[in-house]
Structures are given as structure tokens and as C-alpha cells.
Amino acid sequence: MQKWQITFVDDHGETAVREFTCEQKPSLEDAAHMIRNELVPVAAELDLNDLEGRKPEPTVKILKDQNSIQIVDISPVA
């Protein structure tokens, strides 16, 4: 399996990096789930999809809006 490096800006405005193992490059939504599971584990149990106006990538939006976490890059670890 491939290791992937997810670079993001955390809630303090600092750039942080986490490594995860996946078979293929994770999408932004998949990366947001991985980051959320590690940094905000209680919120990981919630269904964040808006049932009325289904939002694409709801986890990405919630991380940014509620936790001030924004994914900047997803790249393979060499």
C-alpha cells in the first residue's frame, strides 16, 4: 500500500502534515475524513451530509467552517 502525505492548515493557522496509508490517492473528502478522525474524533461519529440540499464534500466544508482546518495538498510519500 502507498503512503500519502496530507498537508493542511490547522485551527491555529499553522501548516501541519499527517501520513496515511491507502491503496490509491485519497479524494479531498476521503482526506477530510482521515484528518477529522484523528483531530476531531467526536465529530467523526456525526453524519455531516445536508439532507435537503446535498452538498458535495460535506466533511471538507465542515472542517473548514467549524474547525478552521483546510486541506492544502495530498501527495505520495517518497
MDAnalysis code that builds the backbone (N, CA, C; Angstrom):
import MDAnalysis as mda
import numpy as np

u = mda.Universe.empty(234, n_residues=78, atom_resindex=np.repeat(np.arange(78), 3), trajectory=True)
u.add_TopologyAttr("name", ["N", "CA", "C"] * 78)
u.add_TopologyAttr("resid", np.arange(1, 79))
u.add_TopologyAttr("resname", ["MET", "GLN", "LYS", "TRP", "GLN", "ILE", "THR", "PHE", "VAL", "ASP", "ASP", "HIS", "GLY", "GLU", "THR", "ALA", "VAL", "ARG", "GLU", "PHE", "THR", "CYS", "GLU", "GLN", "LYS", "PRO", "SER", "LEU", "GLU", "ASP", "ALA", "ALA", "HIS", "MET", "ILE", "ARG", "ASN", "GLU", "LEU", "VAL", "PRO", "VAL", "ALA", "ALA", "GLU", "LEU", "ASP", "LEU", "ASN", "ASP", "LEU", "GLU", "GLY", "ARG", "LYS", "PRO", "GLU", "PRO", "THR", "VAL", "LYS", "ILE", "LEU", "LYS", "ASP", "GLN", "ASN", "SER", "ILE", "GLN", "ILE", "VAL", "ASP", "ILE", "SER", "PRO", "VAL", "ALA"])
u.atoms.positions = np.array([
    [0.836, -1.189, 0.000],
    [0.000, 0.000, 0.000],
    [0.878, 1.249, 0.000],
    [0.363, 2.292, -0.570],
    [1.056, 3.563, -0.718],
    [0.829, 4.448, 0.508],
    [1.854, 5.179, 0.902],
    [1.689, 6.175, 1.963],
    [1.436, 7.532, 1.306],
    [0.493, 8.265, 1.892],
    [0.124, 9.581, 1.375],
    [0.307, 10.620, 2.469],
    [0.798, 11.755, 2.064],
    [1.029, 12.875, 2.970],
    [-0.060, 13.908, 2.733],
    [-0.815, 14.215, 3.778],
    [-1.873, 15.213, 3.679],
    [-1.409, 16.460, 4.424],
    [-1.280, 17.538, 3.678],
    [-0.851, 18.814, 4.249],
    [-2.087, 19.676, 4.424],
    [-2.205, 20.291, 5.608],
    [-3.372, 21.118, 5.887],
    [-2.995, 22.268, 6.805],
    [-3.848, 23.284, 6.827],
    [-3.691, 24.412, 7.732],
    [-4.624, 24.137, 8.902],
    [-4.051, 24.118, 10.122],
    [-4.868, 23.777, 11.286],
    [-5.604, 24.999, 11.841],
    [-6.289, 24.801, 12.959],
    [-7.111, 25.865, 13.536],
    [-6.295, 27.012, 14.131],
    [-4.965, 26.879, 14.182],
    [-4.091, 27.965, 14.657],
    [-3.408, 28.677, 13.494],
    [-3.770, 28.288, 12.264],
    [-3.181, 28.903, 11.079],
    [-1.814, 28.350, 10.727],
    [-1.418, 27.258, 11.363],
    [-0.115, 26.655, 11.103],
    [-0.264, 25.467, 10.150],
    [0.723, 25.280, 9.298],
    [0.711, 24.161, 8.372],
    [1.127, 22.898, 9.111],
    [0.360, 21.845, 8.925],
    [0.641, 20.552, 9.554],
    [0.582, 19.462, 8.495],
    [1.248, 18.349, 8.774],
    [1.301, 17.230, 7.836],
    [1.005, 15.940, 8.597],
    [0.183, 15.083, 8.000],
    [-0.097, 13.763, 8.554],
    [0.073, 12.754, 7.426],
    [0.550, 11.557, 7.773],
    [0.705, 10.491, 6.785],
    [-0.342, 9.417, 7.021],
    [-0.905, 8.917, 5.921],
    [-1.903, 7.858, 5.965],
    [-1.569, 6.841, 4.883],
    [-1.978, 5.605, 5.090],
    [-1.738, 4.539, 4.125],
    [-3.044, 4.209, 3.405],
    [-3.009, 4.290, 2.075],
    [-4.167, 3.983, 1.224],
    [-3.664, 3.316, -0.046],
    [-4.546, 2.562, -0.698],
    [-4.152, 1.920, -1.953],
    [-4.000, 2.924, -3.088],
    [-4.849, 3.951, -3.096],
    [-4.768, 4.970, -4.138],
    [-4.888, 6.349, -3.506],
    [-4.614, 7.368, -4.287],
    [-4.655, 8.731, -3.763],
    [-6.056, 9.045, -3.226],
    [-6.140, 9.492, -1.961],
    [-7.456, 9.812, -1.408],
    [-8.025, 11.088, -2.031],
    [-9.341, 11.121, -2.164],
    [-10.007, 12.336, -2.634],
    [-9.959, 13.360, -1.504],
    [-10.348, 14.595, -1.780],
    [-10.413, 15.615, -0.724],
    [-11.344, 15.169, 0.398],
    [-12.483, 14.595, 0.035],
    [-13.451, 14.137, 1.041],
    [-12.866, 13.007, 1.885],
    [-12.172, 12.048, 1.247],
    [-11.540, 10.961, 1.994],
    [-10.456, 11.496, 2.932],
    [-9.666, 12.432, 2.433],
    [-8.622, 13.043, 3.259],
    [-9.236, 13.792, 4.442],
    [-10.336, 14.481, 4.199],
    [-11.019, 15.205, 5.275],
    [-11.517, 14.241, 6.346],
    [-12.024, 13.081, 5.926],
    [-12.458, 12.061, 6.896],
    [-11.277, 11.590, 7.738],
    [-10.140, 11.336, 7.104],
    [-8.962, 10.859, 7.833],
    [-8.469, 11.901, 8.842],
    [-8.408, 13.157, 8.397],
    [-7.972, 14.241, 9.287],
    [-8.969, 14.412, 10.422],
    [-10.243, 14.411, 10.102],
    [-11.280, 14.586, 11.123],
    [-11.221, 13.461, 12.153],
    [-11.049, 12.223, 11.701],
    [-10.970, 11.089, 12.623],
    [-9.818, 11.232, 13.608],
    [-8.723, 11.832, 13.151],
    [-7.550, 11.990, 14.002],
    [-7.649, 13.226, 14.903],
    [-8.105, 14.345, 14.350],
    [-8.084, 15.605, 15.095],
    [-9.371, 15.914, 15.859],
    [-10.503, 15.470, 15.345],
    [-11.804, 15.753, 15.966],
    [-12.595, 14.437, 16.027],
    [-12.150, 13.475, 16.846],
    [-12.770, 12.145, 16.823],
    [-14.246, 12.125, 17.216],
    [-14.699, 13.013, 18.067],
    [-16.113, 13.034, 18.449],
    [-16.977, 13.400, 17.246],
    [-16.551, 14.379, 16.469],
    [-17.304, 14.800, 15.279],
    [-17.303, 13.716, 14.201],
    [-16.348, 12.816, 14.250],
    [-16.265, 11.755, 13.248],
    [-17.479, 10.831, 13.286],
    [-18.181, 10.809, 14.402],
    [-19.355, 9.954, 14.540],
    [-20.614, 10.567, 13.908],
    [-20.570, 11.843, 13.561],
    [-21.741, 12.545, 13.044],
    [-21.881, 12.385, 11.535],
    [-23.117, 12.358, 11.046],
    [-23.383, 12.380, 9.613],
    [-23.490, 13.843, 9.215],
    [-22.535, 14.314, 8.428],
    [-22.476, 15.738, 8.114],
    [-23.149, 16.114, 6.811],
    [-23.802, 15.181, 6.155],
    [-24.421, 15.479, 4.876],
    [-25.745, 16.213, 5.086],
    [-25.913, 17.302, 4.382],
    [-27.140, 18.084, 4.426],
    [-28.196, 17.347, 3.593],
    [-29.238, 16.854, 4.243],
    [-30.213, 16.032, 3.529],
    [-31.083, 16.818, 2.556],
    [-31.318, 18.093, 2.796],
    [-32.156, 18.880, 1.886],
    [-31.415, 19.255, 0.614],
    [-30.293, 19.906, 0.743],
    [-29.538, 20.362, -0.423],
    [-28.189, 19.692, -0.456],
    [-28.158, 18.416, -0.699],
    [-26.932, 17.621, -0.636],
    [-25.716, 18.416, -1.098],
    [-24.773, 18.553, -0.207],
    [-23.561, 19.308, -0.506],
    [-22.460, 18.350, -0.937],
    [-21.733, 18.681, -2.007],
    [-20.580, 17.853, -2.349],
    [-19.494, 18.084, -1.300],
    [-18.799, 17.038, -0.921],
    [-17.707, 17.106, 0.044],
    [-18.122, 17.783, 1.353],
    [-19.148, 17.263, 2.035],
    [-19.615, 17.904, 3.267],
    [-18.563, 17.939, 4.373],
    [-17.706, 16.930, 4.459],
    [-16.700, 16.902, 5.516],
    [-15.654, 17.978, 5.299],
    [-15.261, 18.201, 4.050],
    [-14.305, 19.261, 3.727],
    [-14.863, 20.610, 4.177],
    [-16.132, 20.851, 3.872],
    [-16.779, 22.123, 4.223],
    [-16.891, 22.292, 5.739],
    [-17.314, 21.253, 6.447],
    [-17.465, 21.331, 7.899],
    [-16.122, 21.548, 8.583],
    [-15.072, 20.840, 8.132],
    [-13.749, 21.037, 8.731],
    [-13.315, 22.490, 8.602],
    [-13.566, 23.071, 7.433],
    [-13.160, 24.459, 7.207],
    [-14.040, 25.430, 7.995],
    [-15.361, 25.267, 7.921],
    [-16.283, 26.211, 8.552],
    [-16.299, 26.129, 10.078],
    [-16.277, 24.909, 10.620],
    [-16.432, 24.761, 12.066],
    [-15.127, 24.547, 12.813],
    [-14.127, 23.980, 12.145],
    [-12.879, 23.682, 12.830],
    [-11.688, 24.452, 12.290],
    [-11.897, 25.303, 11.291],
    [-10.839, 26.115, 10.681],
    [-9.669, 25.265, 10.189],
    [-9.984, 24.091, 9.649],
    [-8.958, 23.203, 9.091],
    [-9.188, 23.116, 7.596],
    [-8.129, 23.432, 6.827],
    [-8.257, 23.411, 5.361],
    [-7.144, 22.557, 4.771],
    [-7.524, 21.576, 3.970],
    [-6.555, 20.706, 3.310],
    [-5.926, 21.468, 2.153],
    [-4.583, 21.447, 2.119],
    [-3.835, 22.194, 1.125],
    [-3.295, 21.272, 0.021],
    [-2.854, 20.052, 0.410],
    [-2.202, 19.196, -0.573],
    [-2.306, 17.728, -0.146],
    [-2.378, 16.854, -1.135],
    [-2.310, 15.412, -0.917],
    [-1.249, 14.890, -1.868],
    [-0.172, 14.317, -1.333],
    [0.907, 13.860, -2.199],
    [1.482, 12.545, -1.680],
    [2.069, 11.746, -2.586],
    [2.675, 10.484, -2.158],
    [3.942, 10.731, -1.349],
    [4.192, 9.834, -0.408],
    [5.433, 9.895, 0.368],
    [6.492, 9.141, -0.421],
    [7.597, 9.797, -0.641],
    [8.665, 9.171, -1.443],
    [9.530, 8.265, -0.607],
])
